[in-house]
Amino acid sequence: MSEEFEVRGHHEEMVEERAAHHEPFEQRVALFSAILATLGAVVSLLGGHTETDALYYKNEAVLQKARASDTWSYYQAEEIKRHLYLASGSNDPANAKRAADYARKSAALRSKAEEFDRKSDEANEESQHATRPHLKLSVSMTFLQVAIALASITALTRRRWLFIGAALAALTGVALALAAWI
């Protein structure tokens, strides 16, 4: 007959007692950290989206500016040709007709170049508009990460005052994320 005895040490009793009395607090800290991580993922996604939009519009502004520059160069070439025909001094009707043709072309080119410049300015404004929330979202993400770190330290040290710091950092992060879209 062998009888089995369970020999329990003081350490095991302390772990069980602590688990019985402190479990709800640790669970709240863990749940809080999980919620913060989820919010951080959303804020990070939104920050990346604003950055992508800003880059898209900035690229469009550069493209439109390049088109405007090309069109302005073509306009100047047509104007030079027109002036050459006008400056030739001859009263040849063919020269006058060619000068008039160049004048029509350059007027159309000028209008087109101005349109490209306008589109470039609009795209640049859109880029600046898309960039505005990005800084707030970046700072918001930083506060959420600080809150997660403080919550982790809270779980390890069981210092409740750290949890208050984590909550304040989280509130600041959430407020900045909301302010980015207002």
Buried (B, 14 or more C-beta within 10 A) or exposed (E): EEEEEEEEEEEEEEEEEEEEEEEEBBEBBEEBBEBBBEBBEEBBEBBEBBBEBBEBBBEBBBBBBEBBBEBBEBBBBBBEBBEEBBEEEEEEEEBBEBBEBBBEBBEEBBEBBBBBBEBBBBBBEBBEEBBEBBEBBBBBBBBBBBBBBBBBBBBEEBEEEBBEBBBBBBEBBBEBBEEBEE
